[in-house]
Amino acid sequence: MMSKSIVYIISFLMVSPAFLCAAPANTVVATINTGVTPTGVAVTPNNLFAYVANNNNYGIPGQDSVSVLDLTTNLPDLIISSTTFNQPYQVTINAAGTKAYVVNSNSTTVTIIDIATNTVSGVINGFDGPSGFAITPDGTTAYVNNYGGPEGVGSGNGDTVNVVNLSTNTITGAPIVVGQAPAELDIAPNGDFVYVVNYVNGTPNNGTMSVIQTSNNTVVATIPGFSGPFDIDITPDGNFAYVTNFGSNNFFPFGTTVSVVDLTSNTIIATITLGIQPAGVAIAPDGAYAYVTNYNTLYSTTFFTSLVPGQGTVNIIDTASNTVIPPTIVVDQSPANIEISPNGEYAYVSNFTSNTVNVIALQSFQIVAQGCTMQNRYLTQIDQVNKITWTVSGTSLPVDYAIYRDAELTDLAGTVLASEPFIFLDHNRDPNLTYTYYIVGTNRVGTTSAPVAVTITQTC
């Protein structure tokens, strides 16, 4: 397995201070080396480190590991090796940021890492080719899907989810029967339901989603119509789920879509066409965008031999309209999973074939600006004043704003700090001219937004 004259609106991206200060929107700003065939990525709650499961799909001795990445420098920090790892596939970090749980897809175990020491502190046993691990909002319970492994029913033949008590690190109760080959799962923000995507056999429309009610751990609904569902992420409001349709593990027929599920009615309400083999999906903390990796790796010959990766890409979905928006972000080969930092500043993409993680600066806030003109009359003169006001929303907001009179950003009219009212008055303007201003926000890490244009056409 793999994981909008007067009003203008603009979003911008933030870049690590270790790299560019004003990178173009939605571009890769860093590439970090990992171990062999990285898959799952998890970022600590403080946004300082990422843990990457090195799946070691080639079976190289000693290469089943977890890479720890320093996100302040975007460099590898260390590699955690342990005999407990067996094709580690996904990493989940608890809300406290104290433990990382690594599912071992080729065995029956989940390895626990103590984040303070970056050492293995325990193992939970009793699974069957586990591929996903989701923790309830209260932090007491985890749900683990069993895709199937060599020590059990075989890869792709699993059909259960286990419930884990995280106080005792033991499986509790009987396994919950879901669909065939449960590939991934996610928990509603309120903790009431667990949503499990079942790969089945990867053929069109045969995949399903099982809905587990956590109060009694029973399946209360099954949603059909997926095509090799591979990953799932739920919007912060808990209303929708985005599911990637990877297609067949034999790479034919391959998938090209993402399904949008209304979690109130438990129905698919939209199908969005992306690139080849949508694999990982992650939704920004403000819920405005979903980012999807396109694995794009196919066999070049018959009989499923000579696997060749094409260009890896990431698509952006506007969740308000469920449409794909530009740009298509170019990443390394076979992008499998994607994770967004809790502060919404960056996305981290694991590239299975390239053995790298790409760092993408994300849209973090929106500026909505408007302008008008007014006059201050004095005994001997008239002061023509252009007034600009704006609002901002999102995450990692600007610390100051610069207002320019030209698109080249050479004629600085003035600056406004984030601690001040969002208003700027430009005095002594020519009443016979139409002025256009450009607002640029700068966030805490020194990244500037694309300019927001405001043309003064109305009277205050």
N, C-alpha and C positions, 0 to 999 in steps of 0.2 A: 504494500500500500504506500501511498505517498502521504497532506493539510494546507440675475439689470442703469437749453432744457435744464431737469432739476435733480431727479433722484437717480443715483447710481449705486450699484451693489458690486462689491468685489471681495473675493477671498484671496488670501495669500498664504505662502508657505514659510516655514521657519527652518533655519539651517543651524547646525551645530557651530559654536564659536570656534571649534577646532578646524573648521573648513571655510566655506564661503559665507560672506555676510549678506549677499543678495542673490541667491541662486534663482534661476527661472522656476516658475511654478511647476510642481509635481515632477521633479527630476531626482535621479539618484545622486546623493551628495557624498556617499561613502560606500566602500565595499570592504567587508571584513572577512578574513579567512576563517574557516571552521574546520571540523574534522571531515570524515568521509561520509558523503551523501546525507547532508543535513535535512531534517524534516521539521519537527515541531519547534516553535520559538515561543518563549514566555518572557515578559519584561517585569521586573520587580516594581512594586507599587511606588517606589521613590524615583522611578525612571532612570536609575543609574546603571543597571546591569541587565543583560539578556542571557537566558539559558537556552541552549540549542541542543536538541537531540541529534547526535550523529548516528544515523541508522545503520551505517556500515553494510549497505546492501551487497557489497562484493564479498563479504565474509572474510575480510583480512584480519588475521589474528591480532587481538589487542586493540582493535579500532572501534569497538562498541563503546561510545563515550558521550559525555556532555561537555560542550564548550561554554565557557563563561565569557561574555563579551563586555568590555568596559565601554559604556555608551557615552562617557564624557570625552573619551579619546577616539572612539570607534576603532578599537584595536582588541585583539584577543587578550583576555586576562589570564585564563588558565584552562586546562582541560582536566575534567574529572574522569578518572578511569576506575572501573570497578568490575569485578567478576559477576556482580549481580546484573549488569546490563546485558541484554540479549536483543539485539536490533531495537534499541530504544527509539520510540516513534514520536511521542508527544510529551510535552512538559507543561505542567500546570502549577502555578505558584499561588499559595493561599493569600488571603487579603492582608494578613499581618506581615507578609513578606519574610516569613521565617522558614518556610519549607517549600521545596520543589518536589513534585511528584512526577516520576518518569515512568511511563508505561512501556513495558518490554514486549513488543509485538510478536516476537518469536518464542515466547515462553508463557508462563502462568503468573507472572509477578509484576508488581509496581515497586520501583525503588524510590526511597525517600532520601532527599538531600537536605542536610542542615545548611541553610544559606549563610549563617554566621561563620561557619568553618569550612563550607564547601566540601563536606565529607558525607559519605553515605551513613545515615543514622538508622536505617531500618528497611525492611522489605515486607510487603503485603503479598500474600500468596493466595491462590485459589481461583485465578482467572483463566481465560482461554484465548490467547492471542489478543490481549487488550490493546485498543487503539485510541481510546479517548478517556479523559478523566475530567469530570466537572464537579465543582464544589458548591454546595448550597450557600446562599447569602449569609446565613448565620455561622458558616464555617464548621459546622459539626459533622456534616455528612458529605460523602462523595458518591457519584454514580460512575460506573466504569462499564463501557460496552465491550463485549467479547466478539471480535470479528472472526475468531477461530484461529488456532495455531497448531503446530506439529505435535504438541503434547495432548491435544484434545481432539476436536472434531475435524481439524484441518483448516487451512486458510480459506476464508470466505464461506465457511459452513456454520459459523456460530450464529446464534439467534437469541442471545440473552444479554441482560444488563445486571450487574451486581451492585448492591448497596453497601457502602463501607462506613463504618463508624470511625471517625478520625481521632477520637479520643483513645480508642483501643487499637486502632489500625487493624481491624478485623472485618471480614465480610459478615453482614447480618442478614438474616432471613433467606428465603429461597430466591434463586435467580428469577428475574422478571423476563418473561418470554416476549420478544419483539419480532421484527422481521428478520429475514436472512441477511447475514453479513452486515451487521450494524457497524457503520464506518466512523461515525462521529456523533457527538451529542452536545447539547447546550441546555442550560437551565434558565427559566424565566427570571427576570430581575426580582420579582417578588417571591421566588422560590416555590411557587405552587405547582409548576409542571416541568418535566424534563422532556426534551424533544430529541428523538433519536432518528437519524437518517439511516435507512437500510439500503445498502448497495444492491442487494439481491444478486443479479448476474450481469448488471451493467447495460442491459439492452434497453431500448427506448420504452419509457412509460411503465417499466416494471418495478422501479424503485418505490419505496414507501417511506413514510415518516410515522413513527410510533409516538404517541403522546402519553406520558406516564404522569399520573397524579401522585404527587409526593406525600399526600396525607395518608394514603393507604398503599402506595407503591403498586398500583394496578394500571394497566393500559386502558385508557378511556376513549381513545380514538386512533384510527389508522388512516393516514392521508395518502392516497395513491397519486401516480402521475409523474414520478421523477425518473431520470435516466442515468443510472449509475451515480446516485448522489454521494458526494465525497466529503463536503464540509458544510457547516451551518454556523450562522451567527445571528443573534437576536438583537433588534433595535433596543436602545436604552429605555424606551417607553414600554417595552414588552409587547407591542402590538403586531410586529411582523418578524418573520424569519427569512433570511436569504440563504438559499441552498445552491451549491454548485453542482452541476450535472456533468461529471467527468466523462461518463461513458464507460465503455468496456475496459477492463483490465488487460484484455488482449489487444487493446488499442483500435479495435474495429467492432462495432461502430463507435467512433469517438464522439464525445459530447461537445457542445458549443454554447450552452445556455446556463442561466441562473434562474431558478424559480423563486418567486416571492410568495410567501404564505401568510395569509391573514390568520393570526392566531386566535382571533375571536370566533371566527366561523370555521377554523381549521380547513381552509380551502386555498388552493393555489389561485392567486388573483392576477399574476403577471408572469410572463416568461420572457427573459431578456437575452438577446443573442450577443455573445462576446467572441473571444478567440477560440482556439482549439484547446480542448481539455481544461475548462475552468476547474481549478483545484482548490485553492484556499480562498477564504473570504473573511474580511474583517470590517466592522462598522466603526466609524469615528465616534468618539465619546459624545458628541453633540447629536449624533444620529443623522447628520445631513448627507453623508456619503458612505457608500460601501465600496471597498477596494477588493478586486478579485484578480488572482493570479491565473495566467493561462500557461499550463504546463508545456504544451506544444512539443511533445516528444513521441515520435512514431517509429515503427519498424520500416526499414528501407527495402526489405526483401520479404518473400513469402515465408510461411511457417514461423512467423513471429521471431525472426532473428535480425541481428544488426540494428539494434535500437539506436536511433539518431535524434538528438534534440535539435529543434528549430529555435528561432528567436523567442526567448522568454519575454512576456509582457505582463503588464498590470493594467486592467481597465478600471475606470471610475464610474460608479452608478450614482446619479442624483436620486436619492430615496424619495423626494417629494413627487417626482414625475416618473420614477422608475425608467429613466432613460440613461444611456451611456453618454458621457460628456468627455470632451477632449481634456488633456491629451491621452494617448496611449503611451504608457511609460515603459521604456525599454529596460529590461533587467537582464540578469545572467541566464544561464541555461537551466531548463526544467524547474521553474519556480514552483515549489510545492506548497508552502504554507506562508501566511502573512499574519503579522501581529502588530497592533497599534499601541504605542506607549500610552499609559494612563492619562498623561497630560495632553494627548492628541497632537503632539508635535511631529512625530515620525512614525513611519511604518517600516517594519523589518521583514524582509522577504528571504526565505531560505531557498537556495538554489541547489537542487538535488544533484544534478550532474556537475555543476561548476564548483561545488564544495565551498560556497561563499554565502554570506548574507549581505544583501543590498539594503542600504539605508535611504529611504525616500522621505524628503521633507513634505509635510502635508499641509493642506488648507486648514488653517487654524482659527481664523476669525473673519467676520464680515463687517465692512464699513458701509453704512448707508448715509449718504451726504445730500444736503440740499443748500441752495443759495438764493439770495434776493438782494435787492439794492434799495437804499434809503438815502435821505438827505438830512443833514444838520444845517440849519440856516442861521447865519450870524449877521451882524450889521453890515459888514463889508464883503462877505463871501458866503458861498455855499459849499459845504463839505459833502461830496458824493462818497458814500460808504457802501462797500460790498460786504454783505454778511454771510458767513458760511457756518453751518451747524451740521453735526453728524452724530450718529450713534454707532456703537460697536457691539457685537455679540460673538460668542464662541469661546475658545479656550486659549490660554497663553496670550492674553491681550497685550496690545502695545503699551509701552511705557511713555512714549511721546509721539507727537504728530508734527510733521513738517508740511507747510502749505506753500506751494510754488505757483508762479504766474505763467509758467511755460511747460510744455510737454517734455522738454529736454531736461527739466529739473535744474536749471541754472539760475533762475531768478527767484530766490527765496523770499517770500513775503513775510514769513514768521513761523514760529513754533508754538505748540501748546502741549503742556505736560498732561499725562493721564490723570493726575490729581486735580487738574483744573477743569472748569466747565468746558464742554466741547463746543466752543464758539470762537470764531476768528473774525475780526473787523479790519477790513483793508480800506484805509482812509484816502481822501484826496484823489479819487479815481475820475477819469474822463467820462462824463455822462453820455458822450456820443459813441463810446466804444462798448462792445460786448466782450465781457471777460470770461475766460475759462480758467479755473484753478485746478490744481492737482494735489491731493492729500496723500501723504505717504506715512504709514504707521511703522514704528520700529518696536519690536518686542524685546523682552528681557535678555535674549541671547544675541541681540544686535542684528537680527534679520529684518530687512525692510520689505514692506508690501509693494506690490505693483501700484502705480498711482491711480487714485480714484478721481475721475474727472467730474467737475461741477461747473456747469455753464450758467452764468447769471442772466436770467431772462425775465424775472418777475420782480415786482415791487413789494417790499415788505409791508 
